[in-house]
Amino acid sequence: MNSRSIDFWQTAFTIVIVMIPWQERNPLSGQELQLASVTRNATANDIGFRVDADIYADESKPPIAQFKTLFTGNKSIEIDVASGDVVVVDSSLGVIQAFSSSRRVMTEIELSKIESMLQATLAQSPSEQPPKITTEEGNLVAGDAVVQYRSKTQSPQVPIVAVRYIEFADWTTKLSAVFPPYKPPQLRLKLNEQLKNEKLLPLEIKRTTRSKSGTQEIVSKLIVNYSLSIDDNKEIVRVAGMVNDYKVVAAKEFFARK
């Protein structure tokens, strides 16, 4: 072996020795490292983000429901962790898609139709004073002595996160107003409007309902993740495939049996 060959193998051996400790200190896969790099250099709207929500009827007990909402491109994808049911708001197509995992059926409704149905519903409601927003101890408060929303808030690291989340919350609020469970939307929409105007993200939303039978509180606690994990991206692909795998039914049929 000549001296040039010896120099080459010594150099190669040195590179291997240097690389091994680096690999041990960086357990992420190549795809994860790429995602981390993008996260540092792009906005949340470019790479997507996730909001996890735990719903409590009694904060001393486990949550009664859990949701994860994935935001990617023009889509917002809410997944019910327990049932596997999915709601997708697709602003590029102008539709909401809803999927029932247990029945393997889906429905699709135009956003414009939901809006027109909502306006028709509100027109039939008795006229009343529009809800007002106040600030109490740093919380946004909407409502009265009967029904009240109280929201703890934060300013997100990336303002678009608040805007995207509130836009999604608006559409799901409207959907629940015109299809079962037919929840009155005015208070929540007013709270959403204020959050969006101030580019605030709710950390916690408490809905208090008072009646002759007593007081009920439902608390939603939210955690924002400013990037999508590899598992999140797998979920996005899985949901996209449901469009082809699930039977399409009319919205009336879908929500009647939900």
Order of alpha helices (4+ residues) and beta strands (2+ residues): alpha-alpha-alpha-beta-beta-beta-beta-beta-beta-alpha-beta-beta-beta-alpha-alpha-beta-beta-alpha-beta-alpha
